[in-house]
Amino acid sequence: MNISEIIETKINNAQYGTVFIVSDFIGIASYDTVRKILSRLSNKNIIKKIIRGMYYKPKFSSLLNDYVEPNINLVAEAIARNYGWVIAPTGETSLNLLGISTQVTSHYEFISSGPYRTYCINGITISFSHRVDKDFTGMSYKTKLLTQAIKTIGKEKINDYIYIISNRLTEEDKRVAFEEAKRTTAWIYEVIKEL
């Protein structure tokens, strides 16, 4: 297979909704070559462009008679991957992604080890606020999401949400969070222990 076929095969084998950046394929070819191949695949509707250098594998919805929009959380993760940032959803975004809030939002907020940046994707704003958080060292994305959701709910109201949060997590999520969150704020770790 030639380089283009290798990249197309990798995309075809990925799940619908997967978000790709040029550097995901750098081991196969040079940056410029990959960029050109992804652009050609976009023209063939095998992938769809999100922003410069970022694409996703679209799924067609017969109900909507259109392609399903990319998952904003996956887009944020791809942006972070592209720049080597460590990110975590914060505020209402953390509650939304954990399934605690069902409020439809047009603004997704993340704390980041990178600079302050804002992106607009199909009318949805993704903002990254620079914050170095020692609590995140060695944490998986799910544990960071959990700690941010707990922090957003707050110490005074968290008891009302323990059961709801517990039902949103697998036993493995709880086990991992128990191990990874030991260095987080004491009251947040107490909540995680209770979960």
N, C-alpha and C positions, 0 to 999 in steps of 0.2 A: 504494500500500500504506500501511496505517496503521503506527504505531510498533511495535505488537505483532507484526505480520506481518513487518516488517523484521528485528526481533530473532530471530524464529522462523526466518526464512530463513537468517540468518547462522549460527544454531546447526545447522540442517539441512545446511548446506554444509560444516560443520566435520567433521573426522575423529572417529570414535568414540574416546572416552577424553579428548577435549579438555576442559580445565578452564577454567571461566569465573568471573570475578568481576564484580561489579556495574559497576565502573569500566571494564571492557572495552567497555561500551555507552554510556558517558556522552556521547559525541559524537552519539548518536541521541536521547536523552531525559534528563530529570533523574534524579538518583540515586533518589528515591522512586518515580518512574514505572518505572524499570528494575527496581528491587527487586520491585515488585508484579507486573510482567510475568513475571519469572523465577520467582516463587513460583507463579503460575498455570501456567506451563509445567511446573513440577515436579509440580504436582497432576495434570497430564495425562500424566505419565511421559515427556515429551519430554527432560527433563533430570532429574537426581537431585541432591538437596541433599547436600553434604558437611559443611559447617559453615555458620554464618550468613553469608550473602552470597557463598557459593561453591558452584558446581554443576559437574557434568560430564555430557557426552553419553554415556549408557550403551550398552553393547553387550550384547545378550541372548545367553547361551550355552545352546544346546540341550543340550549335554553336561552342564552343571551345572544346567540348568533354572532359571537365575537370571541376574541381571545381573552382569557382570564388575565387580569392585571398581575404584575409580579408581587410577591409577598414582601411588604415593606421591611419587615424584620430581616429577611434574607438579603435585601438590598443594603441595609445598614451594615450587616455583617460583611458583605462583599466590599463595601467602601472601606471598612476598617481593615480587612485583609489586604486590600490594595495598598494601603499606607502603613501597615504594620502597627495599627493602633489597637489598644485593649479598650473595649467598650462594654457598657452595661446599660440596659434600659432604665430610665428613672421616672419618677412621678407617675402620672396617669398611664404612661406607656407601659410601665412594669406591671401595673394591675391589669391592663388590657391583654398583654401577652401571656400573663399567667392564667387568664380566663376568669379573673375575679370581677372585673368590670366589663360590661358588654357595650359600653358607650362607644359609638363609632367616632373615631377621632381623625382629624385631618392634619394633626401635628404629632409627630413621634419624636420624643426627646431621649437622648443618650448622653451619659457622661463618658469621657474619652481621655486617653492618654495623649491624644493628638491636639491640634489647635481647634479653636472655635470655628465651626463650619456649618453652613446651611445648604441643603439641596432641596429642590422642588421636583418631585417625580409624579407626573400625572395629577397635579393639583394637591398632592400630599407633601407636607413639609417634613423633612428629617433634619433635626438640628443636633449637633455635637457640641457639648460644653466641656472645655478642658478642665479636668480635675484628676489629680494624682491621688488615688485612694489606696492606702496601704492595705485596707481590708481585702482588696481584690487579688492580692498576690497568691498564686496557686489555686485560684477558684475556677471551676468550670463555669460556662455561660449560664447554666441553669441555676447554680448556686448564687451567682451574682444577681440574676433576675429575682430570685427568692428574697435575698437580703434587701434589695432595693424596694420590692413590693412591701415587705414588712416595715421598712423605714417610712415609706409613703403613708401607710395606714396609720402608723404612730403607736406609741406605747399605750396611750389611753384607750384606743379602740381595738387593739389587736385581738383581744379575747373574743370579740364578736366574729372574728374571721378565722379562727384556728381551724374549725371543722371544714370550712369552705376551702381553705388553702390545703389542708391535708388531703382532701378529695381530688385536688388538682395535681398531686404529686404521686409518682410511683414509689414503691418501697425502696427501690434503688436510688431515686432522687433524694429521698430522705436520708438514706445511709450516707450518700456522698456529701450532702450538705452538712450532716453532723460532723463528718471528718474535716471538711474543707473550711468551715466557717468558725473554727476555734479562735481565730485572731480577730474576729469582727467585734463590734460593740457588744458589751456584756448582755444587755437586755435583749438584743436581737438573737444572740446565741441561745439564751434561755428559751425564746420562742421556738427556735429550731430544735432544741432538745425536747420540747414538749410535743412537737410534730412527730 
